[in-house]
Structure formats: C-alpha cells, structure tokens
Amino acid sequence: MFLAVGGGVWSLVGIGVVVVLAAIFVITTAVRRDRNRATGLVTRETASRDRRNPVLDDLEASAPPGTGRALERAAALEARGGGEVAKRPEAVPPAVREPLDEEALGVTRRQFLNRGVVGMFAFGLSGFGAAMLAFLWPTLSGGFGSKIKVSVGDLTADFAKKEPHYVPDGRLYIQPFPKEDVDKAKKITAYAPLIPGMTAGYVALYQKCVHLGCRVPWCGSSQWFECPCHGSKYNRVGEKKAGPAPRGLDRFAIIASADSLAIDTSKVIQGPPIGTNSTGQEQEGPHCA
C-alpha cells in the first residue's frame, strides 16, 4: 500500500515537472518569435562577425531597448512623422515646354490625316464640279448647243412620207413650212428670228414639250405632235392646239443654203403664244395619245 501511495505521489510530481517544462518552452518560443520578427534570423557565422564589428556595437548601444513589437511600433510611428498625420506634398506646376521647331517637328500623323481627308474632299468636289460644267457647257464642236448642219437631201424622203425629219444630235424635228404662209408668220412677233428659215421653207422644232418637258412624238394619223404624258397637242409647225401646254413648241433659228441647213441650237427660241395658227392646218385623222 505504501508503494502504491508513493507511486502516485511521484506520478503527480512528474506531471508537474512536465507542465513546468512545457510552460518554459512555450514562453521561450514566443520571445524568440518576437525577436525574430523585429531583427530577423541570421546564421551563426554572421552573428559571430557582427559581434566583432565595433560599428555594430555602437549602433546596438544607441538603439532603444525593448522587444521586437516595441521596435516595430517605434518604426511605424517614425514613418508617420512622430504620430502626426503626414501632410500631402503640394503639387509642383508642370514646367512650360518650349515650342518645337516646325522644321524639326515635321508633319504629325494627325496633320497628315487631316490634310489627306481635306485633299480627297477637294479632289472629289472638283471632279464633280468639272463633270457638271462639262454637262451644262454648250458643245461648240458639235451636237446640242452648237450649230448643226443637215443636208437638204436627207429631208426629202421623210417629207415625202409626210413625216418630220428627226435630228438626234440637236434633239429637234425639221418640218416643211409653206412658203405661201410666210407673210402671215411675219406678222407674228414670236416668229421674227425664224423668218429666214421659214422663207427657205423650213422650221426647226425642239422635241421637249413646253408643259413638263416630255419628249413629244409625231402622230402620223392626226399629222400633229402629241405629248403622251399629259395630252398636249401641236400642229405640223408646232403651234399649240390642245392640252395643258402654255404655248407652242420652242424652236431654233435656221440659216439655209442651197444644199444644207445650219441650225443654231445654242439658243432656244420660245414658242408662239396660244391661239397662233399661221398655216391653218387642222387634225387630219385620229389621235395617237
């Protein structure tokens, strides 16, 4: 029994010793970690060299005492300016750059693109303008807008079939004008510039209807010009007979010679007013339009 009691006592003593040793180990480990955080770990060789360095001895002597956490707090406080809130440094105004020399700078990419876009617009507009001028400018060397020559021999076959002679280059019709009606035409003011051609026996009529500009074809049955768009009708020499047209067909001056006609298409002469009937020609058959 004594042995049993003695064994229990020794067991308690052993347990107490183990607990004390464990506590010492834990405390020692915590202190070592605290130091390692503040100073870091070094090898034995480095520690031995540091101990022999007199400069480090002076630094250690002047360093403030305390644990690693205390050293960290002191370093953080010093970084914050001794506990005060650090002031934001005032912004320094940027230095004024000297203007670059244009010759040294050259042409920037933006300038190159801007000039390229403007140049392409100018080139396109100039081409469009040139095309419009070429379209509107009268053709002096031939075609509409110039003096067109027509051989008298080319008119004979069409006149024999009681049809006008169509000149596509001038956009006009040539019709015979009765010479016995020239005296009546001379009394009509609108016919004053056309008298030389009428005296030679011809009249040149513009193909465009004076109402809305449709091309007016010839109707063989009625022997009239009849517009298919709105029904305007003109007699053989282009005088208005019916429909919404405000006057007769416009016409061109003719300069006649022995074997040819020169028709000046550079100037359109306005047609005669409503009610003009120099030839007295009426409808000769059914209408086409």
C-alpha positions in Angstrom: 0.0 0.0 0.0 2.8 2.4 0.8 4.4 1.7 -2.5 1.1 2.5 -4.2 0.8 5.8 -2.4 4.4 6.6 -3.1 4.0 5.8 -6.8 1.0 8.1 -7.0 2.9 11.0 -5.5 5.8 10.5 -7.8 3.4 10.5 -10.8 2.0 13.8 -9.7 5.4 15.3 -9.3 6.4 14.1 -12.8 3.3 15.6 -14.3 4.0 18.9 -12.6 7.6 18.9 -13.9 6.4 18.2 -17.4 3.9 21.1 -17.2 6.5 23.5 -15.9 8.9 22.5 -18.7 6.2 22.9 -21.3 5.4 26.4 -20.0 9.0 27.4 -20.1 9.3 26.1 -23.7 6.2 28.0 -24.8 7.4 31.2 -23.2 10.9 30.9 -24.7 9.5 30.2 -28.2 7.2 33.2 -28.0 10.0 35.5 -27.0 12.2 34.1 -29.8 9.5 34.7 -32.4 9.0 38.3 -31.2 12.7 38.9 -31.6 12.9 37.2 -35.0 10.1 39.5 -36.3 12.0 42.6 -35.3 15.5 41.6 -36.2 15.2 38.6 -38.5 17.3 35.5 -38.4 21.0 35.3 -39.0 23.4 32.5 -39.2 26.0 31.7 -36.5 28.8 32.9 -38.7 27.1 36.3 -39.4 26.3 36.7 -35.7 30.0 35.9 -34.8 31.1 38.6 -37.4 28.6 41.1 -36.0 29.9 40.7 -32.5 33.5 41.5 -33.7 32.3 44.7 -35.6 32.8 47.8 -33.5 30.3 49.8 -35.6 27.5 47.5 -34.8 28.4 47.6 -31.1 27.9 51.4 -31.3 24.6 51.0 -33.1 23.4 48.5 -30.5 24.3 50.7 -27.7 22.4 53.7 -29.2 19.4 51.6 -30.2 16.3 51.9 -27.9 15.7 48.9 -25.7 12.6 46.9 -26.0 11.0 43.9 -27.6 10.5 43.3 -31.3 6.9 44.5 -31.2 8.1 47.7 -29.4 10.7 48.2 -32.1 8.0 47.7 -34.8 5.7 50.2 -33.2 8.5 52.7 -32.9 9.4 52.3 -36.6 5.8 52.7 -37.7 5.5 55.8 -35.5 8.6 57.3 -37.0 7.3 56.5 -40.6 4.1 58.5 -39.8 6.1 61.5 -38.7 6.2 61.1 -35.0 2.5 60.2 -34.7 1.2 63.2 -36.6 -0.8 62.9 -39.8 1.6 63.2 -42.8 0.8 66.3 -44.9 0.2 65.9 -48.6 3.0 67.5 -50.6 1.9 70.4 -52.7 1.7 69.8 -56.4 4.5 71.2 -58.4 3.3 73.0 -61.5 4.5 71.4 -64.7 7.3 73.0 -66.5 6.4 75.1 -69.5 7.7 73.4 -72.7 9.4 75.4 -75.3 7.7 75.5 -78.7 9.2 72.9 -81.0 10.7 74.0 -84.2 8.3 73.3 -87.1 11.2 72.1 -89.3 12.4 69.7 -86.6 8.9 68.6 -85.8 7.8 68.0 -89.3 4.2 66.8 -90.1 2.4 64.8 -87.3 0.2 61.9 -88.0 -3.0 63.9 -87.2 -1.9 66.7 -89.6 -1.2 64.1 -92.3 -4.6 62.5 -91.9 -6.5 65.9 -91.8 -4.7 67.1 -94.9 -5.4 63.8 -96.6 -9.1 63.9 -95.9 -9.4 67.6 -96.9 -7.4 66.9 -100.1 -9.7 63.9 -101.0 -12.8 66.0 -100.4 -11.4 68.8 -102.6 -10.4 66.4 -105.3 -13.8 64.8 -105.3 -15.7 68.1 -105.4 -13.5 69.5 -108.1 -14.1 66.4 -110.2 -17.9 66.6 -109.6 -17.8 70.3 -110.5 -15.9 69.7 -113.7 -18.4 67.0 -114.7 -21.3 69.3 -114.1 -19.7 72.1 -116.1 -18.9 69.7 -118.9 -22.5 68.6 -118.9 -24.0 72.1 -118.8 -21.5 73.8 -121.1 -22.7 74.0 -124.7 -20.9 71.8 -127.1 -19.4 74.2 -129.6 -17.7 71.5 -131.7 -20.9 69.5 -132.5 -24.1 68.2 -131.0 -26.7 70.0 -129.0 -25.6 73.6 -128.1 -23.8 74.1 -131.3 -24.6 74.8 -135.0 -25.7 71.6 -136.6 -25.6 71.1 -140.3 -28.2 69.0 -142.0 -28.1 68.1 -145.7 -31.3 69.1 -147.6 -31.1 65.7 -149.4 -31.7 63.9 -146.1 -35.0 65.7 -145.6 -36.7 64.7 -148.9 -37.5 61.1 -148.0 -39.2 62.0 -144.7 -41.1 64.9 -146.2 -42.4 62.6 -149.0 -44.0 60.3 -146.3 -45.5 63.4 -144.6 -43.2 62.9 -141.5 -40.8 65.3 -139.8 -37.1 64.7 -140.1 -35.6 64.0 -136.6 -32.1 65.2 -135.8 -30.9 63.3 -132.7 -27.8 65.4 -132.2 -29.9 68.6 -132.0 -32.9 67.0 -130.2 -35.2 68.6 -132.8 -37.5 68.0 -135.6 -37.3 69.7 -139.0 -40.7 70.3 -140.7 -41.5 72.0 -144.0 -43.1 75.4 -143.7 -45.5 76.5 -146.5 -44.0 79.5 -148.4 -47.4 80.9 -149.0 -47.9 81.3 -145.3 -44.6 83.3 -144.7 -46.5 86.6 -144.9 -48.8 85.5 -142.0 -45.7 84.4 -140.0 -44.1 87.8 -140.5 -47.0 89.4 -138.6 -46.3 87.2 -135.5 -43.8 88.8 -133.2 -42.5 85.4 -131.8 -41.6 84.4 -135.4 -39.3 87.4 -136.1 -35.9 85.5 -135.6 -37.3 82.5 -137.6 -38.4 84.3 -140.8 -35.2 83.4 -142.7 -35.7 79.7 -142.2 -39.4 80.0 -142.9 -38.7 81.9 -146.1 -36.4 78.9 -147.2 -39.3 76.6 -146.4 -38.2 75.0 -143.1 -38.9 75.2 -139.3 -36.8 73.5 -136.6 -38.9 72.4 -133.5 -37.4 71.5 -130.1 -38.5 68.0 -129.1 -39.3 68.9 -125.5 -42.9 69.6 -124.5 -43.3 73.1 -123.0 -45.7 71.7 -120.3 -43.4 69.5 -118.2 -40.6 68.6 -120.6 -41.6 65.2 -122.0 -40.4 64.3 -125.5 -43.2 64.9 -128.0 -43.5 62.2 -130.7 -45.1 62.6 -134.1 -48.6 61.1 -134.7 -48.9 60.1 -138.3 -52.7 59.6 -138.2 -53.5 63.1 -136.9 -50.5 64.8 -138.5 -49.8 66.5 -135.2 -47.2 66.3 -132.5 -49.0 64.7 -129.5 -47.4 64.5 -126.0 -48.1 61.1 -124.3 -47.6 62.5 -120.8 -50.5 65.0 -120.4 -52.1 65.2 -123.8 -50.7 68.5 -125.1 -51.1 68.6 -128.9 -49.3 70.8 -131.5 -49.9 71.1 -135.3 -47.4 70.4 -138.0 -45.4 73.6 -137.4 -45.5 73.3 -133.6 -48.4 75.7 -132.8 -50.4 74.7 -129.7 -53.8 73.1 -130.5 -54.9 71.4 -127.3 -53.9 70.2 -123.8 -52.2 72.0 -120.8 -49.2 73.4 -122.7 -48.9 77.2 -122.1 -47.6 77.9 -125.7 -46.4 76.3 -128.9 -43.2 74.2 -129.2 -39.9 76.0 -128.7 -37.8 76.3 -131.8 -34.3 77.1 -133.3 -33.2 79.6 -135.9 -32.2 78.2 -139.3 -29.7 79.6 -141.8 -30.4 77.9 -145.2 -28.1 77.5 -148.1 -28.5 75.7 -151.5 -27.8 72.2 -150.2 -27.7 72.3 -146.4 -29.2 73.9 -143.3 -27.3 75.3 -140.3 -29.4 75.0 -137.2 -28.2 77.1 -134.2 -29.1 75.0 -131.0 -27.1 77.3 -128.7 -30.3 79.4 -128.2 -33.8 78.1 -127.7 -36.4 80.5 -129.1 -39.7 80.5 -127.1 -42.7 79.1 -129.0 -45.7 81.2 -130.2 -48.5 82.0 -127.8 -51.8 80.1 -127.6 -54.1 80.8 -130.5 -51.4 81.2 -133.1 -52.3 79.4 -136.3 -50.1 80.6 -139.2 -50.8 77.7 -141.6 -54.4 76.8 -140.7 -53.5 73.1 -140.5 -56.1 71.1 -138.6 -56.3 67.5 -137.4 -56.3 65.1 -140.3 -57.1 61.8 -138.5 -57.5 60.0 -135.2 -55.2 61.0 -132.2 -52.4 58.8 -131.1 -52.3 60.0 -127.5 
